[in-house]
Amino acid sequence: MTGDNQGSHRADTWNGLANSVGSVLVRRDAFLDKPHGANTPALVVSGADDTILPTTMNRWIADRMPNAEAIEIEGAAHLVPVERP
């Protein structure tokens, strides 16, 4: 990318990241009311050391989904795929 396109791409990336973080940290309660409508199989994964979305919350989410299972990964916090690939 060159010129204006490069700056535009950075802005889009930053806006997407900011929106994602806001969804998880700021508007989390609105999301937590919705999983009960999901009928597809789901695996809700949490790190044993996660203080942002602890295992008790992930179990609560899984309990509201008809085809979900919650698991906890030892030795990981919030970024399970990075911390325990």
Chimera marker file (.cmm) of the C-alpha trace (Angstrom):
<marker_set name="trace">
<marker id="1" x="0.000" y="0.000" z="0.000" r="1" g="1" b="0" radius="0.5"/>
<marker id="2" x="1.134" y="3.472" z="-0.725" r="1" g="1" b="0" radius="0.5"/>
<marker id="3" x="-0.008" y="7.001" z="-0.128" r="1" g="1" b="0" radius="0.5"/>
<marker id="4" x="-3.492" y="7.619" z="1.223" r="1" g="1" b="0" radius="0.5"/>
<marker id="5" x="-4.503" y="3.958" z="1.058" r="1" g="1" b="0" radius="0.5"/>
<marker id="6" x="-1.940" y="3.033" z="3.703" r="1" g="1" b="0" radius="0.5"/>
<marker id="7" x="-3.268" y="5.597" z="6.159" r="1" g="1" b="0" radius="0.5"/>
<marker id="8" x="-6.837" y="4.529" z="5.440" r="1" g="1" b="0" radius="0.5"/>
<marker id="9" x="-5.955" y="0.872" z="6.066" r="1" g="1" b="0" radius="0.5"/>
<marker id="10" x="-4.370" y="1.752" z="9.417" r="1" g="1" b="0" radius="0.5"/>
<marker id="11" x="-7.462" y="3.697" z="10.439" r="1" g="1" b="0" radius="0.5"/>
<marker id="12" x="-9.750" y="0.792" z="9.458" r="1" g="1" b="0" radius="0.5"/>
<marker id="13" x="-7.579" y="-1.654" z="11.386" r="1" g="1" b="0" radius="0.5"/>
<marker id="14" x="-7.500" y="0.590" z="14.444" r="1" g="1" b="0" radius="0.5"/>
<marker id="15" x="-11.267" y="1.158" z="14.314" r="1" g="1" b="0" radius="0.5"/>
<marker id="16" x="-11.893" y="-2.583" z="14.012" r="1" g="1" b="0" radius="0.5"/>
<marker id="17" x="-9.622" y="-3.304" z="16.969" r="1" g="1" b="0" radius="0.5"/>
<marker id="18" x="-11.198" y="-0.571" z="19.071" r="1" g="1" b="0" radius="0.5"/>
<marker id="19" x="-14.679" y="-1.877" z="18.249" r="1" g="1" b="0" radius="0.5"/>
<marker id="20" x="-13.690" y="-5.435" z="19.178" r="1" g="1" b="0" radius="0.5"/>
<marker id="21" x="-12.190" y="-4.369" z="22.488" r="1" g="1" b="0" radius="0.5"/>
<marker id="22" x="-15.254" y="-2.257" z="23.219" r="1" g="1" b="0" radius="0.5"/>
<marker id="23" x="-17.532" y="-5.189" z="22.492" r="1" g="1" b="0" radius="0.5"/>
<marker id="24" x="-15.721" y="-7.411" z="24.954" r="1" g="1" b="0" radius="0.5"/>
<marker id="25" x="-14.972" y="-4.968" z="27.741" r="1" g="1" b="0" radius="0.5"/>
<marker id="26" x="-17.638" y="-2.280" z="27.531" r="1" g="1" b="0" radius="0.5"/>
<marker id="27" x="-20.695" y="-3.913" z="25.963" r="1" g="1" b="0" radius="0.5"/>
<marker id="28" x="-20.059" y="-7.410" z="27.359" r="1" g="1" b="0" radius="0.5"/>
<marker id="29" x="-23.342" y="-7.641" z="29.284" r="1" g="1" b="0" radius="0.5"/>
<marker id="30" x="-25.385" y="-7.102" z="26.110" r="1" g="1" b="0" radius="0.5"/>
<marker id="31" x="-23.556" y="-10.030" z="24.483" r="1" g="1" b="0" radius="0.5"/>
<marker id="32" x="-23.967" y="-12.326" z="27.480" r="1" g="1" b="0" radius="0.5"/>
<marker id="33" x="-27.764" y="-12.225" z="27.147" r="1" g="1" b="0" radius="0.5"/>
<marker id="34" x="-27.697" y="-13.620" z="23.573" r="1" g="1" b="0" radius="0.5"/>
<marker id="35" x="-26.036" y="-17.081" z="23.576" r="1" g="1" b="0" radius="0.5"/>
<marker id="36" x="-29.237" y="-18.885" z="24.591" r="1" g="1" b="0" radius="0.5"/>
<marker id="37" x="-30.455" y="-18.454" z="21.005" r="1" g="1" b="0" radius="0.5"/>
<marker id="38" x="-27.506" y="-20.364" z="19.498" r="1" g="1" b="0" radius="0.5"/>
<marker id="39" x="-28.425" y="-23.949" z="18.621" r="1" g="1" b="0" radius="0.5"/>
<marker id="40" x="-25.181" y="-24.972" z="16.940" r="1" g="1" b="0" radius="0.5"/>
<marker id="41" x="-22.598" y="-26.998" z="18.861" r="1" g="1" b="0" radius="0.5"/>
<marker id="42" x="-20.210" y="-24.735" z="20.728" r="1" g="1" b="0" radius="0.5"/>
<marker id="43" x="-17.083" y="-25.133" z="22.803" r="1" g="1" b="0" radius="0.5"/>
<marker id="44" x="-16.646" y="-22.326" z="25.323" r="1" g="1" b="0" radius="0.5"/>
<marker id="45" x="-12.968" y="-22.185" z="26.247" r="1" g="1" b="0" radius="0.5"/>
<marker id="46" x="-11.495" y="-20.297" z="29.169" r="1" g="1" b="0" radius="0.5"/>
<marker id="47" x="-8.082" y="-20.025" z="30.734" r="1" g="1" b="0" radius="0.5"/>
<marker id="48" x="-7.847" y="-21.020" z="34.374" r="1" g="1" b="0" radius="0.5"/>
<marker id="49" x="-6.083" y="-17.724" z="35.137" r="1" g="1" b="0" radius="0.5"/>
<marker id="50" x="-8.417" y="-15.466" z="33.130" r="1" g="1" b="0" radius="0.5"/>
<marker id="51" x="-9.528" y="-12.473" z="35.190" r="1" g="1" b="0" radius="0.5"/>
<marker id="52" x="-11.236" y="-10.686" z="32.277" r="1" g="1" b="0" radius="0.5"/>
<marker id="53" x="-13.787" y="-13.416" z="31.516" r="1" g="1" b="0" radius="0.5"/>
<marker id="54" x="-13.322" y="-16.038" z="34.234" r="1" g="1" b="0" radius="0.5"/>
<marker id="55" x="-14.299" y="-19.697" z="33.937" r="1" g="1" b="0" radius="0.5"/>
<marker id="56" x="-17.433" y="-19.175" z="36.033" r="1" g="1" b="0" radius="0.5"/>
<marker id="57" x="-18.695" y="-16.706" z="33.424" r="1" g="1" b="0" radius="0.5"/>
<marker id="58" x="-17.839" y="-19.060" z="30.564" r="1" g="1" b="0" radius="0.5"/>
<marker id="59" x="-19.714" y="-21.886" z="32.285" r="1" g="1" b="0" radius="0.5"/>
<marker id="60" x="-22.668" y="-19.532" z="32.707" r="1" g="1" b="0" radius="0.5"/>
<marker id="61" x="-22.566" y="-18.830" z="28.954" r="1" g="1" b="0" radius="0.5"/>
<marker id="62" x="-22.344" y="-22.532" z="28.068" r="1" g="1" b="0" radius="0.5"/>
<marker id="63" x="-25.201" y="-23.408" z="30.430" r="1" g="1" b="0" radius="0.5"/>
<marker id="64" x="-27.481" y="-21.102" z="28.432" r="1" g="1" b="0" radius="0.5"/>
<marker id="65" x="-26.684" y="-22.748" z="25.100" r="1" g="1" b="0" radius="0.5"/>
<marker id="66" x="-28.392" y="-26.079" z="24.384" r="1" g="1" b="0" radius="0.5"/>
<marker id="67" x="-25.409" y="-27.692" z="22.609" r="1" g="1" b="0" radius="0.5"/>
<marker id="68" x="-22.430" y="-26.161" z="24.396" r="1" g="1" b="0" radius="0.5"/>
<marker id="69" x="-19.632" y="-27.480" z="26.544" r="1" g="1" b="0" radius="0.5"/>
<marker id="70" x="-17.344" y="-25.355" z="28.704" r="1" g="1" b="0" radius="0.5"/>
<marker id="71" x="-13.720" y="-26.313" z="29.274" r="1" g="1" b="0" radius="0.5"/>
<marker id="72" x="-10.956" y="-24.689" z="31.268" r="1" g="1" b="0" radius="0.5"/>
<marker id="73" x="-7.330" y="-24.686" z="30.124" r="1" g="1" b="0" radius="0.5"/>
<marker id="74" x="-4.701" y="-24.743" z="32.879" r="1" g="1" b="0" radius="0.5"/>
<marker id="75" x="-1.721" y="-22.434" z="32.470" r="1" g="1" b="0" radius="0.5"/>
<marker id="76" x="-3.616" y="-19.883" z="30.370" r="1" g="1" b="0" radius="0.5"/>
<marker id="77" x="-5.356" y="-16.602" z="31.032" r="1" g="1" b="0" radius="0.5"/>
<marker id="78" x="-7.443" y="-14.625" z="28.512" r="1" g="1" b="0" radius="0.5"/>
<marker id="79" x="-5.509" y="-15.458" z="25.317" r="1" g="1" b="0" radius="0.5"/>
<marker id="80" x="-5.760" y="-19.256" z="25.407" r="1" g="1" b="0" radius="0.5"/>
<marker id="81" x="-4.771" y="-19.868" z="21.728" r="1" g="1" b="0" radius="0.5"/>
<marker id="82" x="-1.613" y="-17.784" z="22.227" r="1" g="1" b="0" radius="0.5"/>
<marker id="83" x="-0.721" y="-18.955" z="25.732" r="1" g="1" b="0" radius="0.5"/>
<marker id="84" x="-1.502" y="-22.679" z="25.274" r="1" g="1" b="0" radius="0.5"/>
<marker id="85" x="-1.630" y="-23.389" z="21.514" r="1" g="1" b="0" radius="0.5"/>
<link id1="1" id2="2" r="1" g="1" b="0" radius="0.2"/>
<link id1="2" id2="3" r="1" g="1" b="0" radius="0.2"/>
<link id1="3" id2="4" r="1" g="1" b="0" radius="0.2"/>
<link id1="4" id2="5" r="1" g="1" b="0" radius="0.2"/>
<link id1="5" id2="6" r="1" g="1" b="0" radius="0.2"/>
<link id1="6" id2="7" r="1" g="1" b="0" radius="0.2"/>
<link id1="7" id2="8" r="1" g="1" b="0" radius="0.2"/>
<link id1="8" id2="9" r="1" g="1" b="0" radius="0.2"/>
<link id1="9" id2="10" r="1" g="1" b="0" radius="0.2"/>
<link id1="10" id2="11" r="1" g="1" b="0" radius="0.2"/>
<link id1="11" id2="12" r="1" g="1" b="0" radius="0.2"/>
<link id1="12" id2="13" r="1" g="1" b="0" radius="0.2"/>
<link id1="13" id2="14" r="1" g="1" b="0" radius="0.2"/>
<link id1="14" id2="15" r="1" g="1" b="0" radius="0.2"/>
<link id1="15" id2="16" r="1" g="1" b="0" radius="0.2"/>
<link id1="16" id2="17" r="1" g="1" b="0" radius="0.2"/>
<link id1="17" id2="18" r="1" g="1" b="0" radius="0.2"/>
<link id1="18" id2="19" r="1" g="1" b="0" radius="0.2"/>
<link id1="19" id2="20" r="1" g="1" b="0" radius="0.2"/>
<link id1="20" id2="21" r="1" g="1" b="0" radius="0.2"/>
<link id1="21" id2="22" r="1" g="1" b="0" radius="0.2"/>
<link id1="22" id2="23" r="1" g="1" b="0" radius="0.2"/>
<link id1="23" id2="24" r="1" g="1" b="0" radius="0.2"/>
<link id1="24" id2="25" r="1" g="1" b="0" radius="0.2"/>
<link id1="25" id2="26" r="1" g="1" b="0" radius="0.2"/>
<link id1="26" id2="27" r="1" g="1" b="0" radius="0.2"/>
<link id1="27" id2="28" r="1" g="1" b="0" radius="0.2"/>
<link id1="28" id2="29" r="1" g="1" b="0" radius="0.2"/>
<link id1="29" id2="30" r="1" g="1" b="0" radius="0.2"/>
<link id1="30" id2="31" r="1" g="1" b="0" radius="0.2"/>
<link id1="31" id2="32" r="1" g="1" b="0" radius="0.2"/>
<link id1="32" id2="33" r="1" g="1" b="0" radius="0.2"/>
<link id1="33" id2="34" r="1" g="1" b="0" radius="0.2"/>
<link id1="34" id2="35" r="1" g="1" b="0" radius="0.2"/>
<link id1="35" id2="36" r="1" g="1" b="0" radius="0.2"/>
<link id1="36" id2="37" r="1" g="1" b="0" radius="0.2"/>
<link id1="37" id2="38" r="1" g="1" b="0" radius="0.2"/>
<link id1="38" id2="39" r="1" g="1" b="0" radius="0.2"/>
<link id1="39" id2="40" r="1" g="1" b="0" radius="0.2"/>
<link id1="40" id2="41" r="1" g="1" b="0" radius="0.2"/>
<link id1="41" id2="42" r="1" g="1" b="0" radius="0.2"/>
<link id1="42" id2="43" r="1" g="1" b="0" radius="0.2"/>
<link id1="43" id2="44" r="1" g="1" b="0" radius="0.2"/>
<link id1="44" id2="45" r="1" g="1" b="0" radius="0.2"/>
<link id1="45" id2="46" r="1" g="1" b="0" radius="0.2"/>
<link id1="46" id2="47" r="1" g="1" b="0" radius="0.2"/>
<link id1="47" id2="48" r="1" g="1" b="0" radius="0.2"/>
<link id1="48" id2="49" r="1" g="1" b="0" radius="0.2"/>
<link id1="49" id2="50" r="1" g="1" b="0" radius="0.2"/>
<link id1="50" id2="51" r="1" g="1" b="0" radius="0.2"/>
<link id1="51" id2="52" r="1" g="1" b="0" radius="0.2"/>
<link id1="52" id2="53" r="1" g="1" b="0" radius="0.2"/>
<link id1="53" id2="54" r="1" g="1" b="0" radius="0.2"/>
<link id1="54" id2="55" r="1" g="1" b="0" radius="0.2"/>
<link id1="55" id2="56" r="1" g="1" b="0" radius="0.2"/>
<link id1="56" id2="57" r="1" g="1" b="0" radius="0.2"/>
<link id1="57" id2="58" r="1" g="1" b="0" radius="0.2"/>
<link id1="58" id2="59" r="1" g="1" b="0" radius="0.2"/>
<link id1="59" id2="60" r="1" g="1" b="0" radius="0.2"/>
<link id1="60" id2="61" r="1" g="1" b="0" radius="0.2"/>
<link id1="61" id2="62" r="1" g="1" b="0" radius="0.2"/>
<link id1="62" id2="63" r="1" g="1" b="0" radius="0.2"/>
<link id1="63" id2="64" r="1" g="1" b="0" radius="0.2"/>
<link id1="64" id2="65" r="1" g="1" b="0" radius="0.2"/>
<link id1="65" id2="66" r="1" g="1" b="0" radius="0.2"/>
<link id1="66" id2="67" r="1" g="1" b="0" radius="0.2"/>
<link id1="67" id2="68" r="1" g="1" b="0" radius="0.2"/>
<link id1="68" id2="69" r="1" g="1" b="0" radius="0.2"/>
<link id1="69" id2="70" r="1" g="1" b="0" radius="0.2"/>
<link id1="70" id2="71" r="1" g="1" b="0" radius="0.2"/>
<link id1="71" id2="72" r="1" g="1" b="0" radius="0.2"/>
<link id1="72" id2="73" r="1" g="1" b="0" radius="0.2"/>
<link id1="73" id2="74" r="1" g="1" b="0" radius="0.2"/>
<link id1="74" id2="75" r="1" g="1" b="0" radius="0.2"/>
<link id1="75" id2="76" r="1" g="1" b="0" radius="0.2"/>
<link id1="76" id2="77" r="1" g="1" b="0" radius="0.2"/>
<link id1="77" id2="78" r="1" g="1" b="0" radius="0.2"/>
<link id1="78" id2="79" r="1" g="1" b="0" radius="0.2"/>
<link id1="79" id2="80" r="1" g="1" b="0" radius="0.2"/>
<link id1="80" id2="81" r="1" g="1" b="0" radius="0.2"/>
<link id1="81" id2="82" r="1" g="1" b="0" radius="0.2"/>
<link id1="82" id2="83" r="1" g="1" b="0" radius="0.2"/>
<link id1="83" id2="84" r="1" g="1" b="0" radius="0.2"/>
<link id1="84" id2="85" r="1" g="1" b="0" radius="0.2"/>
</marker_set>
